[in-house]
Amino acid sequence: MPEKFYNKFTKKSSASKPKAERKHPKKEQNKPSEKVRESSPSSGADLSNFYDAAKKIKREKNAKIISIQKMFDSTKLTKENRNVLENFDTIVQGVRPLNSRQFVQLPKDIRNLSHRLTDEREERRMGYMNANEELSAYVRYFSWWNLVRFTRIFSNLPESAFNLNDGDCCIDIGSGPLTVVTAIWLSRPELREKKLTWYCIDLSAASMSLGEDIYLSVAAKLPPKRNDFSHWNIVRIKGGSGAVVNKKASFISCANMYNELSQLSEQTPAKIADNQIRQLLSYGTDSASFFIAEPGMPTAAHFISLMRNRFISKEFNIVSPCPHLAECPMSGLNAKYGGKTKWCNFDFTTEDSPPRLLKLSRNAGLPKDRAVVSFVFAQKKSEKTDSAQETEIRIASDPFFVPGKGTCYYACTQSGLALVANISKAVIFSGDKIRLSMLDDMNSLSKDKKSGALEINV
């Protein structure tokens, strides 16, 4: 039976499991820090006791932290924006109301749809997003969680990431219920002031229609300051990747589509990536930016790595998450089948996620302690190179304890995978981009015997 990836990202109690629930295989063990996660704190936890275990460890720093840039800082969203996100279910209810019987059935519908999106992919029909119960379950659970993920990513990107002007065109492929469009409206207030046209492409006309109504409701609650317009122009196109758009776009997004495409295609992931990069580039202007996001599982992360390589080969800079344009040390190659290569994914604690979304997740038997995502944001721009004394790294794991080294993280660097020992007890989370002043030459650093990663003591 195909492996069920969703089990890695939810922790179920015995009381929450339905009697007829399927048995699931053990978790994947290749994710950074996965083997030691049980002894590691969550990224939102008090780390004081965790660091006590390393008090007697004496190690010399070979790098000094200059700055830390967060990937998932929830405070980047204003109180007004967070309020809309926390009450997203009431917005959906206003657009597509459920009666009391449907509310009772909703957790079961969510759980069933979760199986169809994971371990029952081959049995899922193409038009599943046109069915009322599945579309309601998707919007009220999966779209809501994706809004939580994407608003954190978008709000923490640099100001220059979205270089859009009045009259520009944007394209969202596999748009579904317009989750990316809504997330950008929520997280980037400066873009609400731009007159943009969004071409939304999806096989399900019903999901796009519902998504447009939801987006317009969100826009009405968070209107632009300008008086000459109130929301972006939405153009819905029924079709898949390759649908005709007669105008070149300045921004192209594609979220949670390629993992479905790869399940249905007989082509290799590399061949799919070759075809898709040509299609994406054909949609964009010469200075277009691209955002691709997939679930944080090995096969999806590997595809993201393939797309990253192709963007770089076309002279794109990776705005996020990569701190460099060198070879990806976390490509996820064969990770699903026990390969040693780790896969690039980032997660954050759900402690401050919408309370009613957390409750709905528990009621559906899918409680979520961590939200996980793999993504790449590419832009036509020259690479910022590191000096000999300074370098940037991206933290790609939760903290874990290594005997003799103390509290450690895996990180992506221009010189490959690194094992970062946090001997200074800095507050570090998964996804953080850290600028370091190197006290030792990178080429002279020792390597961890187990992982082969460079050892950086900060």
N, C-alpha and C positions, 0 to 999 in steps of 0.2 A: 504494500500500500504506500502511496507517495507520502513523504515526510510532512508533518504538520508544523509549519514554521511559527504560527501564532503562539504556540505554547511557550516559546522562548521569551516572549515579551509580556506575558501575563502570569501572575502567580495565583493559582487557584487554591482556596481552602477546601477541605473535604466537605464542609457544609454547603459550599456553593455549587458543587458538582451535581448535575441532574443524574438520576439513577441510570439512565440509558446512555450516559455520555461515553464517547469512545475513549479507549486507552491510548495514551500518547507516548511516543518514544522519549528517551532522555534528551536533555538539552544538548545543543551543539557545544563543543568544548573549545572551539578555535577562537572565539571572540576574545580580544584582549581583556585580561583580568577575569575571564569566565571561570577558570579553575579555582580562583581564590576569592570569588565574589562573596561566598558565605561568610568570610572573615573580614570583609571590607565594608566600610560604611557607605551609605548612599551619599550622593553629592550634596544633599541638603542637610546632612547630619552634622552633629557636633563631633569634630575630629579630635578633641583633646585626649580622650581615652585611647583612641587609635594610635596617636603619636606617642603615648607613654611607652608603648612596647619597643620603641626605637630610641629611647632616651640614652641608652648606654652605647649606641653605635656612633663611633667617631669617624667621620669621613671629611675629606677636604673638598671644598667647592671647586669646580672647574668652569662654572658659569654663574653669572649674576643676573637676576631678573631686573629688566629695565621697565617693562610694562606688561600688563595682562589685559587682553581684550576678550570679553565674553561673547559666546555664540548664542546663548539662550537667556540672556538677562531679561526677565519679565518686566522689570521696571521701565524698560524702554517704551512700553505701551502706556499711554496716559490713563488716568483713572476712568475717564469717559469711554475710552476704547475698551478697556478691560471689562467695564460694566456691560457693554454690548456683547462681548465675547462670552461672559458668564451667563448671560440671558439669551443665548442663541436659540435655545429650545423654545422660548416663548415667541421668538420671531418666526420660527418654522411653524409653530402652532397657529400663528396668525395667518400664515400663507396657506398651509395645508393642515387643517385641524384634524385631530384624531378624537374619536368618541371614547367613552370609558372602556368599552370592550377592547378596542384597538390598543389602548394604553396598557391594559393587562397583558395583551399578547405581544407587545413591543419587545420586551427582553428576550423572549423566545425567538422572535423574528431576527433580532440582532445576532443571537447565537447561531441560528441556522445559516444566516448570510455569511458569518465569519467562516463557517466550514466551507461554504461554496467558494469563498475567496482564497482558501488555503488548501486544505487537504482534498477538496472535492472539485478542484479546478476543471478536471477533464469532463466532469458531468454537468458543469454549468453551461446553460444555454447562452448564446450570444446576446439576446435581448433581455437579460436578467434585470437591467436597470429600468426597464419599461414597466415592470410589475409593480403595482401600487405598494404592496406590503414590503417588498425588497427595497424600493426607492425610499420609502419612509424610514426604514431601518438604516439605510445607508446614510441619509442626510442627518438623522438625529444622533447617530453614533460615529460613524467613520468620518463624515465631513467635519463634524465638530472636533474630533481629535486632530484631524489634519489642519484645521484652523489654528488650534493650539500650537502645533508644530511650526506651521509656516509663518504665523505672525511673529513668533520668536525669532525665526531665521531672518525674515525680511526686516524687522525693526532693528536688528543688530548689524545689518550690512552697512558699509560706509555710505555717506551721502552721495558719492559719485557712482554708486552701483546702478542706479536707475537714471540714465541720462535721457529723459523724455521731455518733449516740448509740446505745446499746443498743436493739435492736428496730427500728432503721431499715431501710428497704428501698432497694436499689439496683437499677438496670436497666442491662444491657449489651446493646445492639442490634447485630446482626451479630456475635455473640459469637465464632463459630468455635470454636477450641479454648481459649476462656476466657483469652486472652492478657492482656487488660486486668485481669481479676480477679487473675490470678497476679502481674502486675507490681505491682499495688497492695499485695498481701500482701508481696512482696519489698521494696518501697521505703518503706512506711509502717508501721513496727513498732507505732506507737501504735494503729493501726486493727485490729491483730490482737487487741487486747483488747476490741473491740466485738463484740457479738452482732448480726451483720448478716445479712440475707437478700438474696441476689443472684438476680434473675430474668434468666436468660440466654436471649436470643432469637436463633435462627438457622434458616436453611432446612435445614441439615445436622445431623440428629440424631447422626450418627456423629462429627462433629468435636466437638460439645459433650460427648458421652460420653467421648471420649478426653481432651478438655480438663479435664473434671472429675476424672478419674483423675490427670492430671498436677498439677492444682492441689492435690489432697489429698496427693499425694506431697511437694510443696513445703511445704505447711503442716505435714506431719509432721516435716520437717527443721528448720523454723523455727516451733515451737509458741508460742502465747501464754503469758504468765506466769500467767494465771488458770487455776485448776484446774477450773472448772465447765463449760468447753467447750474444744474443740480446733481448731475451724475454722468458717468461715462456712457458713450453710445455702445450698445451691445448688438452684435450681428451674429446670429446663430447659424451654423452650417452643419447639416447632418452628413457625417462621413467620418473617415478615419484619417490617419496620417497620409498625406498626399492629396487631400482635398484641395481644390483650387481656391486660392485667395488672390484677388487681382491687385492688391497693394502690398508693397514691401513693408515689413514690420521692423520696428526699432527694438522690440522686446518679444521674445518667444519663450513660452513656458510649456512644460510637459511633466505632469506629476502622476505617478502611480499608473502609468500606462504600459511601459515597456516590459514590466514583469509579466503582465497578461499576454502581451504580444509574443514574448519568448516562449511561453507555455504552449501557444498554439502554432508556433512556427517550427519547421523541420530544419531551418538554417542554424548554423552555429552562432553563438553570441557575437563573435567577431564580425561575421557577415552581416548580421542584423545591425550592428553598430555602424558598419560602412554604409549601409543603405540609409540608415536614419540620419547620419550626419550630413549626407548629401541633401536629403529632404529638408532638414532643418535650415541649413545654410541657404537653400533656395528661397526660403520664406523671408530671410532677413536682409536688411540694408547692409552696407559695408561696415557700419559701426554698431551692429545689433548686439544686444546682450541676450544670454540664454540661461534659463533655470530649468534643471532636470532634477526631480526627486523621486526616490523609490523607497519601499520598505527596507529597514536596516537588516536585511538577511543576506547570507553569503552570495547567492546567485545575483540578486539585485545590485549589491554593492560591486560585484565584479563587472556588471554591465556599466555601472556609473564610471568605473575606472577605465573601461574601454572607451567610453564617450569622452572622458577627460583627455585621454591620449590623442584622440582625433581632433579635439578642439585645439590642443597645443600644437599639433602638426599643421593646423591652419593658422598659426600665429595668433592664437587667443591667449589672454592671460586668465588665470583662474583666480577670480576675486575671493571665492570661498568654496570649500574650506582649506584648500591647499596653500601652504605658505611658500611654495616653490613650484617650478615647472620641471623638476627632475623626475626620474622614474618613480612611480607610485610604489611605496614599500608595503602597502596594505591592499593589494588588488583583489584579494579574495579568491585567487585562482584555485579551483578544486577544493575550496574550504568546505563546501557542503559534503564532500566525499572523504573528508579526513585529511585534506592537504594541509601543509604547515603554514601557508601564507594566510595571515590575518586579513580580515576584511574591514574596510573603512566605514564605520558608522558611529553616530554620536547620539547620546541620550541625556535626558534630564529628568529629575525627580518630578512627579506629578502632584506634589504636596499642595502647590498653589494653583492647581488647575480648577476649572469650574466645579464647585461642589456637586451640583446636580448631575454633571457628566460623570463624575467619579461614582456617584450612587447608582446611576444607570448602568455603568460598567460592572459594578458588583452584582446588581440584580440580573444582569445577562450572563453571569458566571464568567466574566472576562475582566476581573479587577486588574488595574494597571498601576503598578508602582513606578514604572519608567516609561517614557515616551521615546521612541527610537526612530532615526531617519538616516538615510544615505542620500547625499545630494551633491550637485556641482553647479556653481554659478560662474559662467564664462563671459568674458568681455574683451572686445578688441582694444588692447592696450599694451604698451610695452611693459616688460617684466621689471619689477623692482628687485635689483640684485642685492645680496647681502655683502657687507664689507667683511674683511678678514676678522674683525673684532666683534661684529654683531651678526646675529642670525635670528630667524623666526622659526618657531616650532608650533605644531598644533597638537594639543593633548587629545588622545583618541581612546581613552579608557577611564574607568573609575579608579580610585586609589586602591592599591593592594599592598600587602606587606611581604617583603622579600627578606628572608633571614640574611643578616650581614649587611643589608643595604637600607632597610627601613621602609618608609612609605614611598611607594613608587607608582609611576604611570607609564603607559606606552605613549609615544609621541611620534608624529611624522616630521621628518626634517629633510633638508636638501641632501644630506649625506646618508639617508635611509632611515630605517626604524631605529628609534632610540628608547632606552629605558631610563626614565628621568627619576632620580632619587630626590625627594623633596626634603632635604635636610634642614632647610631654613623654615620649614613649617608654614610656607605661604598658603593662602586659601586658593586652591586650584580645583577646577571642575572639568568634566568631559567637555570637549569643544573649545576650551580656552586657547586663544592664540597668544603665545608668550614671546616677547622680544628679549633676547639674551645678549649680554655682553660676555663674550667668551674669554675666560682666563687662561684656557689652554687651547691649543690648536685642535680643530675637529679631527684632523687626521691622526692625532696622537692619542685619542681617547681609547680606553680599553673597551672590550666587548663582553657582553653578558654571555656566559658559557651556555646557558639553556636556550636563549632565543636568538643569539647572535647579534642583538641590538647594541648600538653604541651606548655607553654608560655616561650620562650627564648628571652631575651633582649640582643642584641649584639651592 
